[in-house]
């Protein structure tokens, strides 16, 4: 009885610990992509209007993430659609699982890389990278 409860606590597909963790990680990783767009918008605002208030910067970041997140959330979590994906995953072979594992890894690393790229574009728009000296490059 206790083992069954522990199993359900961890692996229940609707409210288990691991599905909650997966939703959290999906939110975190996916928000990197619209974050890139936010940095570009902030750079353009700075270039056209000067210094950006912290409230405007945070609002731009949050609004962009929320607007871009709505379609992703509807595609995966609305009406427990992810349960259909679980069933599909269970019927596929090892080669298919390996392919999607690689795609997931690229998606995660791509999210972090795009945020760094977005910050670089923000600096480029704001001050121009030709005016920025990297101390480790010895210019």
C-alpha positions in Angstrom: 0.0 0.0 0.0 2.7 2.5 1.0 4.8 1.6 -2.1 1.8 2.3 -4.3 1.2 5.7 -2.7 4.9 6.6 -3.2 4.8 5.5 -6.8 1.7 7.6 -7.5 3.2 10.6 -5.7 6.2 10.4 -8.0 4.9 9.1 -11.3 1.2 10.1 -11.5 0.8 11.6 -15.0 -1.6 14.3 -13.9 -0.3 15.5 -10.6 2.9 13.6 -9.8 6.1 15.0 -8.6 7.9 14.4 -11.9 5.3 15.9 -14.1 5.2 19.0 -12.0 9.0 19.2 -12.3 8.8 18.7 -16.0 6.2 21.6 -16.3 8.5 23.8 -14.3 11.5 23.0 -16.4 9.5 23.5 -19.6 8.5 26.9 -18.4 12.0 27.9 -17.5 13.7 26.7 -20.7 11.0 27.9 -23.1 11.0 31.4 -21.6 14.6 31.7 -22.8 13.4 32.0 -26.4 11.0 35.0 -26.0 13.7 36.4 -23.6 15.8 36.9 -26.7 13.1 38.9 -28.3 12.7 41.0 -25.1 16.4 41.9 -25.2 16.2 43.0 -28.8 13.1 45.1 -28.0 14.9 46.7 -25.0 17.9 47.5 -27.1 15.7 49.2 -29.7 13.8 51.2 -27.0 17.1 52.3 -25.5 18.5 53.3 -28.9 15.4 55.4 -29.7 14.4 56.8 -26.3 17.5 56.7 -24.2 17.7 55.2 -20.7 15.1 52.5 -19.9 13.3 52.5 -16.6 13.5 49.2 -14.6 9.7 48.9 -14.6 9.6 49.3 -18.4 12.4 46.7 -18.8 10.7 44.2 -16.5 7.3 44.8 -18.2 8.8 44.3 -21.6 10.4 41.1 -20.5 7.3 39.7 -18.8 4.8 40.7 -21.5 7.0 39.2 -24.3 7.4 35.9 -22.4 3.7 35.6 -21.5 2.6 36.4 -25.1 5.0 33.9 -26.6 4.2 31.3 -23.9 0.5 31.1 -24.4 0.6 29.1 -27.7 3.2 26.7 -26.3 1.2 26.1 -23.1 -1.9 25.4 -25.2 0.0 23.0 -27.4 1.3 21.0 -24.5 -0.6 21.4 -21.3 -4.1 22.5 -22.3 -6.8 19.8 -21.7 -4.0 17.5 -20.5 -2.8 17.1 -24.0 0.6 15.9 -22.8 -1.1 12.7 -21.7 -1.6 11.9 -25.4 2.1 12.5 -25.9 2.9 10.0 -23.2 0.8 7.4 -24.9 2.6 8.1 -28.2 6.0 7.9 -26.5 5.1 4.5 -25.0 4.4 3.0 -28.5 7.6 4.2 -30.2 10.9 2.4 -30.5 14.3 3.0 -29.0 15.6 4.8 -32.1 12.7 7.2 -32.0 13.3 7.9 -28.3 17.0 8.5 -28.9 16.2 11.1 -31.7 13.8 13.0 -29.4 16.3 12.9 -26.5 18.8 14.7 -28.8 16.2 17.2 -29.9 15.3 17.9 -26.3 19.0 18.5 -25.4 19.5 20.8 -28.4 16.3 22.7 -27.4 17.6 23.2 -23.8 21.1 24.3 -24.8 19.6 26.4 -27.6 17.5 28.3 -25.1 20.5 29.3 -23.0 22.6 30.1 -26.1 19.8 32.4 -27.5 19.6 34.3 -24.2 23.3 35.0 -24.3 23.0 36.0 -28.0 20.1 38.3 -27.1 22.2 40.0 -24.4 25.0 40.5 -27.0 22.5 42.0 -29.4 21.2 44.3 -26.7 24.7 45.6 -26.0 25.4 45.9 -29.7 22.2 48.0 -30.2 22.9 50.1 -27.1 26.6 50.8 -27.3 27.9 49.1 -30.4 30.2 46.1 -29.9 33.0 48.0 -31.7 33.1 50.4 -28.7 33.1 47.5 -26.2 36.5 46.2 -25.1 36.7 42.6 -23.8 39.4 42.6 -21.1 40.4 39.0 -21.8 41.0 39.7 -25.6 43.8 42.2 -24.9 42.6 45.0 -27.2 
